[in-house]
Amino acid sequence: MHSELPPDHQHIDNQMVKMEVNLDDVSGEWLGYVIDLLFEQGANDVFYTPIYMKKNRPAILLQLLCSTKALPKMEEILFKETTTLGVRYYPLTVHRLERRYKIVTTEWGPVSVKEGILSGQVVQKSPEFEDCKKIAQHFNVPLKKVYEQVWKEVDLDR
């Protein structure tokens, strides 16, 4: 499945929804499966937090962000794939920075670095995890060493 990415220019997205469910009877394996499904079907972000419910029962608060267009599909997944009997959702506005991607070269190969731009200034930089992970696995080097080299190259570019 292909999820639709937001445009790369800075913008305010007021067509977002935050959805959440409390789950007190779900295993880690099920949770991982549900998270993968939600991302595959277009969730922008999915995360969970340990919580305590009635009678001090340990549970998970599963939350996700998606566009209003994706809301019916997200609800369907949550109702069919978890044990929840209800889904809470809230309208949400997201301010997205302009994004630009550049390639830095490491001794093991290229890595894409995402830059966040505010008013023409780069204010955030982040190496693409999947690029770094592939290099670490292929060359059998620690992931942190790959990141260290990417950051050195990014700093040289200033």
MOWOWO-V962395 format. One record per residue. N is the residue number from 1. PHI is phi in whole degrees, 0 to 359 (NA if undefined). OMEGA is omega as a letter, one per 30 degrees, with the letter a starting at -180 (NA if undefined). D_LAST is the distance of its C-alpha to the last C-alpha in Angstrom with 1 decimal. Layout:
n->[N/N]
phi->[PHI/PHI]
omega->[OMEGA/OMEGA]
d_last->[D_LAST/D_LAST]
This chain:
n->[1/2/3/4/5/6/7/8/9/10/11/12/13/14/15/16/17/18/19/20/21/22/23/24/25/26/27/28/29/30/31/32/33/34/35/36/37/38/39/40/41/42/43/44/45/46/47/48/49/50/51/52/53/54/55/56/57/58/59/60/61/62/63/64/65/66/67/68/69/70/71/72/73/74/75/76/77/78/79/80/81/82/83/84/85/86/87/88/89/90/91/92/93/94/95/96/97/98/99/100/101/102/103/104/105/106/107/108/109/110/111/112/113/114/115/116/117/118/119/120/121/122/123/124/125/126/127/128/129/130/131/132/133/134/135/136/137/138/139/140/141/142/143/144/145/146/147/148/149/150/151/152/153/154/155/156/157/158]
phi->[NA/251/265/279/274/289/297/280/279/296/197/256/253/256/248/251/224/255/245/207/219/263/232/251/214/232/277/300/297/297/300/299/298/296/300/301/300/299/296/300/265/111/296/280/205/220/205/219/224/290/221/238/253/310/58/62/287/291/206/235/261/265/233/213/244/205/285/299/295/273/307/301/291/295/301/301/297/298/287/279/255/235/262/292/252/200/237/262/216/228/293/215/247/237/265/255/288/298/239/221/245/227/255/248/256/253/295/258/137/282/225/279/238/272/245/258/241/237/52/83/250/287/244/220/219/209/297/287/304/299/298/295/298/300/297/302/288/294/259/53/241/299/304/296/291/297/301/303/291/299/297/298/294/297/295/292/285/297]
omega->[l/l/a/a/l/l/a/a/l/a/l/l/a/l/a/l/l/a/l/l/l/a/l/a/a/l/l/l/l/a/l/l/a/l/l/l/a/l/a/a/l/l/l/l/l/a/l/a/l/l/l/a/l/l/l/l/l/a/l/l/l/a/l/l/l/l/l/l/a/a/a/a/l/l/a/l/a/a/a/a/l/a/a/l/a/l/l/l/a/l/a/l/a/l/a/l/l/a/l/a/l/a/l/a/l/l/a/a/a/l/l/l/l/l/l/a/l/l/l/a/l/a/l/l/a/l/l/a/a/l/a/l/l/l/a/a/a/a/l/l/l/l/a/l/l/l/l/a/l/a/l/a/l/l/l/a/a/NA]
d_last->[37.3/34.4/33.0/31.8/28.1/27.3/25.7/21.9/22.0/22.2/25.9/28.6/30.7/34.1/35.9/35.0/37.4/37.1/40.0/41.3/44.2/45.7/46.7/49.0/50.3/47.5/46.4/42.9/43.5/44.6/41.7/39.3/41.3/41.3/37.5/37.0/39.5/37.9/34.5/36.2/38.1/35.1/34.3/30.8/30.8/33.6/33.9/36.8/37.8/40.9/43.5/47.2/49.7/53.4/55.5/52.3/51.5/48.1/46.2/42.9/41.4/39.8/37.5/35.8/34.0/34.9/35.7/39.2/40.1/39.5/41.6/44.9/43.5/41.8/45.1/47.0/44.9/45.2/49.0/49.7/47.5/47.7/50.7/49.7/52.4/50.1/46.5/45.0/42.5/40.7/39.1/35.4/32.7/29.1/26.1/23.6/20.0/18.9/17.4/15.3/15.0/12.8/13.8/12.2/14.6/16.3/19.3/21.5/20.1/17.8/16.8/16.2/13.7/14.8/12.8/15.0/14.7/16.9/17.8/15.0/12.3/10.7/12.7/13.3/12.1/14.8/15.6/18.8/21.6/23.9/21.6/21.1/24.8/25.9/24.0/25.4/28.8/28.9/27.7/29.4/26.4/25.8/23.7/21.8/20.9/19.4/17.3/16.2/15.0/13.2/11.3/10.6/9.3/7.2/5.7/5.6/3.8/0.0]
